[in-house]
Each structure stands twice: as structure tokens, then as C-alpha cells.
């Protein structure tokens, strides 16, 4: 499965193209190619490349995707047409499937208030569960999945409107 992400690190644009085949992940980042075996260990990812193993965490937040590896954290902001046109950040958070699998529980309901850390959706893949929680306090604007549905990596599952 291939996927393209248009991101920004600081003021520099960063176009990523990834292709995953089983555990093997191939990423092209602006002409630089990276290959690794990637496996999930709870909230962490184990990345093995050229005999070297690194643990990384990846989380979607209100400003973009946070990546933490080897004691350093990086914010990769998603390039979105609405933000490029008006310069304003979108007022909603999109929570997307972090992996391909089956939805086994939907705890979110449109119009419901949630607090940071509240369970929204549980996905299962290969006998492993991933619990998707609210990244911040807000109100559920939309739920685009249901229990029993199959989802692909990156599918939109919940739209959250942040609230103070």
C-alpha cells in the first residue's frame, strides 16, 4: 500500500511517499530514500534498519503529526488546502486510523463533549488493539466509522472540534 503526505517541518515543505509491504516500510522524503522493518510495540514503533534498532512514537495532534525518536521530537504540520489559501489553521482535528484493521468499539458520539485522553475508537489488527483517544478537550463533530467496519491506514474516523 502506498501513501503520500505533504508536510512541513518549520518553514520547509516535506513531501513523503511511503510504501508498506508487511513489516517493510520504504519512505522517500524529497529524494532521500529510507527502508526499515517497522513493528508496533504498544504506543511505540520499533524501527530496524541496517542492523540498528530505534524506538519511535508517533501521535497526531491539533497542529500536525508529532514524531519522537532517540530523545528528539519533531512536529510535522500537514499541508492542507484551506490553511494554504487563508493562512489560518483549521478549527477541527481529524483523527485517522493509525493502522489497517477492524473497528471493535466506537465510544465517540456526535455532539458529545470529551476530555483529553478519553477513549474514542478501538481498532484491532492481528490480535493487537489500538485505542484512539482524544488528543485534546473538545466536542465530537462527526463519527465516520462503526463497530465491525474495516478501516485502512489514514481513513478518517472522528472529527473533533477543540474547546478550551
C-alpha positions, 0 to 999 in steps of 0.5 A: 500500500502506498501513501503520500503526505505533504508536510512541513517541518518549520518553514520547509515543505516535506513531501513523503511517499511511503510504501508498506509491504508487511513489516517493510516500510520504504519512505522517500522524503524529497529524494532521500530514500529510507527502508526499515522493518517497522513493528508496533510495540504498544504506543511505540514503533520499533524501527530496524534498519541496517542492523540498528534498532530505534524506538519511535512514537508517533501521535497526531495532534491539533497542529500536525503529526508529532514524531519522537525518536532517540530523545528528539521530537519533531512536529510535522504540520500537514499541508492542507488546502484551506490553511494554504489559501487563508493562512489560518489553521483549521478549527477541527482535528481529524483523527485517522486510523493509525493502522489497517484493521477492524473497528471493535468499539466506537465510544465517540458520539456526535455532539458529545463533549470529551476530555483529553485522553478519553477513549474514542475508537478501538481498532484491532489488527492481528490480535493487537488493539489500538485505542484512539483517544482524544488528543485534546478537550473538545466536542465530537463533530462527526463519527465516520466509522462503526463497530465491525467496519474495516478501516485502512491506514489514514481513513478518517474516523472522528472529527473533533472540534477543540474547546478550551 
